[in-house]
Amino acid sequence: MVPAAPMRRMDPRISTASCTTEGIHSFEDITSQCAIREEAKGIIRAGIGHGQTEHIRDAEMKVSEATKVYIHSEENQKTNTLALAYIQNETRRFKTFVANRVTVIRQVSEANQWHHVSGEENPADVLSRGCFVDNLPVSWFNGPPFLSNYKCAWPAQDDLVGHLEDGDPEVRRDVHPTSIVQTCQSGVTQHPIDTLIEHYSSFYRLKKAVGWWLRLIKFLKKTKIPQSSPLEIHELKHAENLIVKHVQGRAYFHETKNIEAGKTVLKSSSIYKLSPILIDGLLVVGGRLKHAILNEQAINPVILPLNHRLSTLIVQDCHNSSRVGVEWTLSQVRKKFWIIRGRKLVKRVKMDCMVCKRLYGAPMNQRMSDLPPERVRGSRPVWTLPC
């Protein structure tokens, strides 16, 4: 069905003029004042260019004031339920074409002002289907019958509004969620920590976000904690441990269960050679440095997977502190974390760093120009007489 043009509804309790349509047809035997208003408004809309739609309402109000006809309320009618679903959407993000047009519509109107008109009652369908002048329906002159009633008597919209399907081609699929908890298309609820990891680009800011989230949980549980003071060191430490435990629980679930049960890690595991053990619920490297004069974190660094965003954030945090060689950055990371194949990840982060590309990029070499003709063409030997 073809979408109808936006319709204007005037409150029947205030004005005897029932309703009019902009740009296509009228919904009544138009009075002179209504005709002047609609003609002026059509000229205004035709004269406003792209990017100036925010001035439409001001212009309409000025025209209404000049013609002494007041718009008490307006309701936009559409026959296309899919387009109506686009306009009233609050949870999905669209591709550029639809997103730009929905944005313009939402800037000059509210989503609850848009309603559905069935094809039988829509005057715009007369133009698309064709009709003789003698056979014009009553809706062509007066509009849909329900517009003359009070709004409470209008048809219910809940069953008529189209719903966006999972495979809709206009819905974007490459957008990271930005809310704390978001229901995925498959119906599985994403964990808040996963959402925060995807959202933040700094390991320190990630820890602060999780720290405030944990403080909020304590506040909701009526625990006495300082509400306005900055996060303390032990809160950031607790947030860091919670993030690492969550990532390890997703990446090394079976290894953790085997160690908790007193079994050994399977040889097929990627961390088998690290002799992993559990300390305070964290999966750490076992090794043979028990008697070394090092801090506990360096003796038993926390194990993290290679292809995880948390590992990338940790490496970026160490790399951005100095931006030196790969081995130095790797040594800083391994003071606390042991990332599987960490050298590969450090090289990847260094290659993607734009600052390093400017600092350590190869200088341009000057290209020599062509040799002059005297050096490439033959001539007589010096001090010889011509024959």
C-alpha positions as CSV (number, residue, x, y, z in Angstrom):
1,M,0.0,0.0,0.0
2,V,1.2,3.5,-0.8
3,P,1.7,5.7,2.2
4,A,-0.8,8.5,2.6
5,A,0.3,12.1,3.0
6,P,0.4,13.6,6.5
7,M,-3.1,14.6,7.7
8,R,-4.1,17.3,10.1
9,R,-6.9,16.7,12.6
10,M,-8.5,19.6,14.4
11,D,-10.4,19.0,17.6
12,P,-14.2,18.9,16.8
13,R,-15.0,20.2,20.2
14,I,-13.3,23.5,19.5
15,S,-13.7,24.3,15.8
16,T,-16.5,23.5,13.3
17,A,-13.8,22.8,10.6
18,S,-13.1,19.1,10.9
19,C,-9.8,18.3,9.2
20,T,-7.7,19.0,6.1
21,T,-5.0,17.3,4.1
22,E,-1.8,19.1,3.0
23,G,-0.8,19.0,-0.6
24,I,-3.2,16.3,-1.9
25,H,-6.8,17.0,-1.1
26,S,-9.2,18.5,1.5
27,F,-11.2,16.6,4.0
28,E,-14.2,18.9,4.1
29,D,-16.0,21.6,2.3
30,I,-13.1,24.0,3.0
31,T,-13.9,27.5,4.3
32,S,-12.0,30.4,2.9
33,Q,-9.8,30.7,6.0
34,C,-8.8,27.0,5.9
35,A,-8.1,27.3,2.2
36,I,-5.8,30.3,2.8
37,R,-4.1,28.5,5.6
38,E,-3.5,25.3,3.7
39,E,-2.3,27.1,0.6
40,A,0.1,29.2,2.6
41,K,1.4,26.2,4.4
42,G,1.9,24.3,1.1
43,I,3.9,27.3,-0.2
44,I,6.0,27.3,3.0
45,R,6.8,23.5,2.7
46,A,7.6,23.8,-1.0
47,G,10.0,26.7,-0.4
48,I,11.9,25.1,2.5
49,G,14.9,23.3,1.4
50,H,16.8,20.3,2.7
51,G,18.1,20.7,6.3
52,Q,15.5,23.5,7.1
53,T,12.6,21.3,8.3
54,E,13.0,22.6,11.8
55,H,11.4,25.9,10.7
56,I,8.1,24.2,9.5
57,R,6.4,24.4,12.8
58,D,7.2,28.1,13.3
59,A,6.0,29.0,9.9
60,E,2.7,27.0,10.4
61,M,2.0,28.8,13.6
62,K,2.6,32.2,12.0
63,V,0.2,31.3,9.2
64,S,-2.4,30.0,11.6
65,E,-2.1,33.2,13.7
66,A,-2.5,35.3,10.6
67,T,-5.6,33.5,9.4
68,K,-7.2,33.2,12.9
69,V,-7.4,29.3,12.6
70,Y,-5.6,27.5,15.4
71,I,-4.3,24.0,15.2
72,H,-5.2,22.5,18.6
73,S,-3.7,19.1,17.8
74,E,-2.3,17.2,14.9
75,E,-2.2,13.5,14.0
76,N,-0.2,12.1,11.1
77,Q,-1.8,9.2,9.2
78,K,0.0,6.5,7.2
79,T,-1.2,3.4,5.5
80,N,2.2,1.6,5.4
81,T,2.6,-0.3,8.7
82,L,6.3,-1.0,8.0
83,A,7.1,2.7,7.7
84,L,5.0,3.3,10.8
85,A,7.2,0.8,12.6
86,Y,10.3,2.6,11.5
87,I,9.0,5.9,12.8
88,Q,7.9,4.5,16.2
89,N,11.0,2.3,16.7
90,E,13.0,2.9,19.9
91,T,15.4,-0.1,20.1
92,R,16.9,-0.7,16.6
93,R,19.3,1.3,14.5
94,F,18.8,1.7,10.7
95,K,21.0,2.0,7.7
96,T,21.7,5.5,6.4
97,F,18.8,6.0,4.0
98,V,16.1,5.1,6.4
99,A,17.9,6.6,9.4
100,N,18.2,10.0,7.8
101,R,14.5,10.2,6.9
102,V,13.3,8.9,10.3
103,T,15.5,11.5,12.0
104,V,13.9,14.3,10.0
105,I,10.4,13.0,10.8
106,R,11.1,12.7,14.5
107,Q,12.6,16.2,14.6
108,V,9.3,17.8,13.5
109,S,6.8,15.4,15.1
110,E,6.3,12.9,17.9
111,A,6.1,9.2,17.3
112,N,2.8,9.0,19.1
113,Q,1.3,11.4,16.5
114,W,1.5,8.8,13.7
115,H,-1.4,6.5,13.1
116,H,-2.5,3.9,10.6
117,V,-5.2,4.4,8.0
118,S,-6.6,1.3,6.2
119,G,-6.5,1.2,2.4
120,E,-10.3,1.3,2.1
121,E,-10.5,4.6,4.1
122,N,-7.4,6.3,2.7
123,P,-8.1,9.0,0.1
124,A,-4.6,8.8,-1.3
125,D,-5.3,5.3,-2.6
126,V,-7.9,6.8,-5.0
127,L,-5.0,8.5,-6.9
128,S,-2.9,5.4,-7.1
129,R,-5.8,3.1,-8.2
130,G,-7.6,5.5,-10.5
131,C,-11.2,6.6,-10.3
132,F,-13.7,8.6,-12.4
133,V,-14.7,12.0,-11.0
134,D,-18.4,10.8,-10.8
135,N,-17.3,7.9,-8.6
136,L,-15.2,9.6,-6.1
137,P,-15.7,8.1,-2.6
138,V,-16.9,10.1,0.3
139,S,-13.5,9.8,2.0
140,W,-12.1,11.9,-0.8
141,F,-14.1,14.9,0.4
142,N,-14.4,14.2,4.1
143,G,-11.4,12.0,4.9
144,P,-11.6,8.7,6.9
145,P,-14.8,8.6,8.9
146,F,-13.1,8.0,12.3
147,L,-11.4,11.5,12.1
148,S,-14.7,13.2,12.8
149,N,-15.0,11.3,16.1
150,Y,-13.1,11.9,19.3
151,K,-9.7,10.4,19.5
152,C,-10.8,7.9,22.1
153,A,-13.1,6.4,19.5
154,W,-10.4,5.9,16.9
155,P,-9.4,2.3,15.8
156,A,-6.9,0.6,18.1
157,Q,-3.3,0.8,16.7
158,D,-1.6,-1.9,18.7
159,D,-2.7,-4.7,16.3
160,L,-2.1,-2.6,13.2
161,V,1.4,-1.3,13.8
162,G,4.0,-3.4,11.9
163,H,6.8,-5.0,13.9
164,L,10.4,-5.1,12.7
165,E,11.5,-8.6,11.8
166,D,14.9,-10.0,12.6
167,G,15.8,-10.1,8.9
168,D,14.7,-6.6,8.0
169,P,17.2,-5.3,5.4
170,E,17.1,-1.8,6.7
171,V,18.2,-2.7,10.3
172,R,21.9,-2.4,11.0
173,R,23.8,-5.5,12.2
174,D,27.3,-4.1,12.9
175,V,26.4,-1.8,15.8
176,H,27.9,-2.6,19.3
177,P,25.3,-2.4,22.1
178,T,25.6,0.7,24.3
179,S,23.2,-0.1,27.1
180,I,24.1,-1.9,30.2
181,V,21.9,-4.9,29.4
182,Q,20.6,-5.5,25.9
183,T,18.5,-8.4,24.7
184,C,20.2,-9.9,21.6
185,Q,18.2,-10.9,18.5
186,S,18.4,-14.5,19.5
187,G,16.7,-13.8,22.8
188,V,19.8,-14.3,24.9
189,T,20.5,-11.5,27.4
190,Q,24.1,-10.2,27.2
191,H,26.1,-9.9,30.4
192,P,26.7,-6.3,31.6
193,I,30.5,-6.9,31.8
194,D,30.5,-8.0,28.1
195,T,28.7,-4.9,27.2
196,L,31.1,-2.7,29.1
197,I,34.1,-4.4,27.6
198,E,32.8,-3.8,24.1
199,H,31.9,-0.2,24.9
200,Y,35.1,1.2,26.5
201,S,38.4,1.6,24.7
202,S,40.6,2.0,27.8
203,F,41.3,-0.6,30.4
204,Y,41.4,2.0,33.2
205,R,38.0,3.5,32.2
206,L,36.6,0.0,32.0
207,K,37.7,-0.8,35.6
208,K,36.1,2.5,36.7
209,A,32.8,1.7,35.0
210,V,32.6,-1.7,36.6
211,G,33.6,-0.2,40.0
212,W,30.7,2.3,39.8
213,W,28.4,-0.5,38.7
214,L,29.4,-2.6,41.7
215,R,28.9,0.4,44.0
216,L,25.4,0.8,42.5
217,I,24.6,-2.8,43.3
218,K,25.7,-2.3,46.9
219,F,23.6,0.8,47.1
220,L,20.5,-1.1,45.9
221,K,21.2,-3.7,48.5
222,K,21.1,-1.0,51.2
223,T,24.8,-1.4,52.0
224,K,26.4,1.5,53.8
225,I,29.0,2.8,51.3
226,P,30.2,6.3,50.4
227,Q,28.1,7.5,47.5
228,S,29.8,10.7,46.3
229,S,33.4,9.9,47.0
230,P,35.8,8.7,44.3
231,L,36.4,5.0,43.8
232,E,39.0,3.6,46.2
233,I,41.9,1.3,45.3
234,H,40.3,-1.8,46.7
235,E,37.2,-1.1,44.6
236,L,39.2,-0.9,41.4
237,K,41.1,-4.0,42.3
238,H,37.8,-5.9,43.0
239,A,36.4,-4.6,39.6
240,E,39.5,-5.8,37.8
241,N,39.3,-9.3,39.4
242,L,35.6,-9.5,38.5
243,I,36.3,-8.6,34.9
244,V,39.1,-11.2,34.6
245,K,37.0,-13.9,36.3
246,H,34.2,-13.3,33.9
247,V,36.5,-13.5,30.8
248,Q,38.2,-16.7,32.1
249,G,34.9,-18.2,32.8
250,R,33.9,-17.8,29.2
251,A,37.3,-18.7,27.6
252,Y,38.5,-21.5,30.0
253,F,35.3,-22.9,31.5
254,H,36.3,-26.6,31.3
255,E,39.8,-26.0,32.5
256,T,38.6,-24.2,35.6
257,K,36.1,-27.0,36.3
258,N,38.8,-29.6,36.0
259,I,41.1,-27.8,38.4
260,E,38.4,-27.2,40.9
261,A,37.6,-30.9,40.8
262,G,41.3,-31.8,41.4
263,K,41.9,-33.1,37.9
264,T,44.5,-32.0,35.4
265,V,44.0,-29.9,32.4
266,L,43.6,-31.8,29.1
267,K,46.6,-31.9,26.9
268,S,44.5,-30.5,24.0
269,S,44.0,-27.2,26.0
270,S,46.0,-24.1,24.9
271,I,47.1,-23.5,28.5
272,Y,48.3,-27.1,29.3
273,K,52.0,-26.2,29.2
274,L,51.5,-23.3,31.6
275,S,50.6,-25.7,34.5
276,P,47.6,-23.5,35.5
277,I,46.4,-23.3,39.1
278,L,43.6,-21.4,40.9
279,I,44.5,-18.6,43.3
280,D,41.5,-16.6,44.7
281,G,39.3,-17.9,41.9
282,L,41.7,-16.7,39.2
283,L,43.4,-19.0,36.7
284,V,47.1,-18.2,36.9
285,V,50.4,-19.7,35.6
286,G,51.9,-22.3,37.8
287,G,55.5,-22.5,36.7
288,R,58.7,-23.0,38.8
289,L,59.3,-19.5,40.1
290,K,57.9,-20.2,43.6
291,H,61.2,-19.2,45.4
292,A,62.0,-16.3,43.1
293,I,62.4,-12.8,44.6
294,L,59.5,-11.3,42.7
295,N,56.1,-10.1,43.6
296,E,53.2,-12.6,43.6
297,Q,51.7,-11.2,40.4
298,A,54.9,-11.7,38.4
299,I,55.4,-15.2,39.8
300,N,51.8,-16.2,39.0
301,P,50.5,-14.0,36.2
302,V,46.8,-14.2,35.3
303,I,46.1,-16.2,32.1
304,L,44.1,-14.5,29.4
305,P,43.1,-15.6,25.9
306,L,44.6,-14.1,22.8
307,N,41.5,-13.2,20.7
308,H,39.6,-11.2,23.4
309,R,39.0,-7.5,23.6
310,L,40.1,-7.4,27.2
311,S,43.6,-8.7,26.2
312,T,43.8,-6.0,23.6
313,L,42.8,-3.3,26.1
314,I,45.5,-4.4,28.5
315,V,48.2,-4.4,25.8
316,Q,47.1,-1.0,24.5
317,D,47.3,0.4,28.1
318,C,50.9,-0.8,28.4
319,H,51.9,0.2,24.9
320,N,50.5,3.8,25.2
321,S,52.5,4.4,28.4
322,S,55.8,4.5,26.4
323,R,55.4,3.4,22.8
324,V,58.7,1.6,22.6
325,G,59.7,-1.9,21.3
326,V,57.7,-5.1,21.3
327,E,59.8,-6.9,23.9
328,W,59.5,-4.0,26.5
329,T,55.7,-3.8,26.1
330,L,55.5,-7.6,26.5
331,S,57.6,-7.6,29.6
332,Q,55.3,-4.9,31.2
333,V,52.2,-7.0,30.3
334,R,53.7,-10.2,31.8
335,K,54.3,-8.5,35.2
336,K,50.6,-9.1,35.8
337,F,49.0,-11.0,32.9
338,W,50.1,-13.9,30.7
339,I,48.3,-13.6,27.4
340,I,48.4,-16.7,25.2
341,R,50.8,-15.9,22.2
342,G,51.1,-12.4,23.7
343,R,54.0,-11.4,21.4
344,K,51.7,-11.7,18.4
345,L,49.1,-9.5,20.1
346,V,51.7,-6.8,21.0
347,K,53.0,-6.7,17.4
348,R,49.4,-6.3,16.2
349,V,48.7,-3.4,18.6
350,K,52.0,-1.7,17.6
351,M,51.2,-2.0,13.9
352,D,47.7,-0.5,14.4
353,C,49.0,2.4,16.6
354,M,48.8,5.6,14.6
355,V,51.3,7.4,16.8
356,C,53.9,4.7,16.2
357,K,53.3,5.0,12.5
358,R,54.2,8.7,12.6
359,L,57.1,8.3,15.0
360,Y,58.8,5.2,13.5
361,G,57.7,5.4,9.9
362,A,60.4,5.0,7.3
363,P,61.5,8.4,5.9
364,M,60.9,9.2,2.3
365,N,63.9,8.7,-0.1
366,Q,64.7,11.4,-2.7
367,R,64.4,10.0,-6.2
368,M,67.3,11.1,-8.4
369,S,66.4,12.9,-11.6
370,D,67.5,11.7,-15.1
371,L,71.1,12.0,-16.1
372,P,72.0,14.9,-18.4
373,P,72.5,14.3,-22.1
374,E,76.3,14.9,-21.8
375,R,76.6,11.8,-19.6
376,V,74.6,9.4,-21.7
377,R,75.5,10.4,-25.3
378,G,78.9,9.7,-27.1
379,S,81.2,12.4,-28.3
380,R,84.8,12.9,-29.7
381,P,87.7,12.4,-27.3
382,V,89.1,15.5,-25.8
383,W,92.0,17.3,-27.6
384,T,91.4,15.6,-31.0
385,L,91.2,17.3,-34.3
386,P,88.2,16.5,-36.7
387,C,89.0,14.4,-39.7
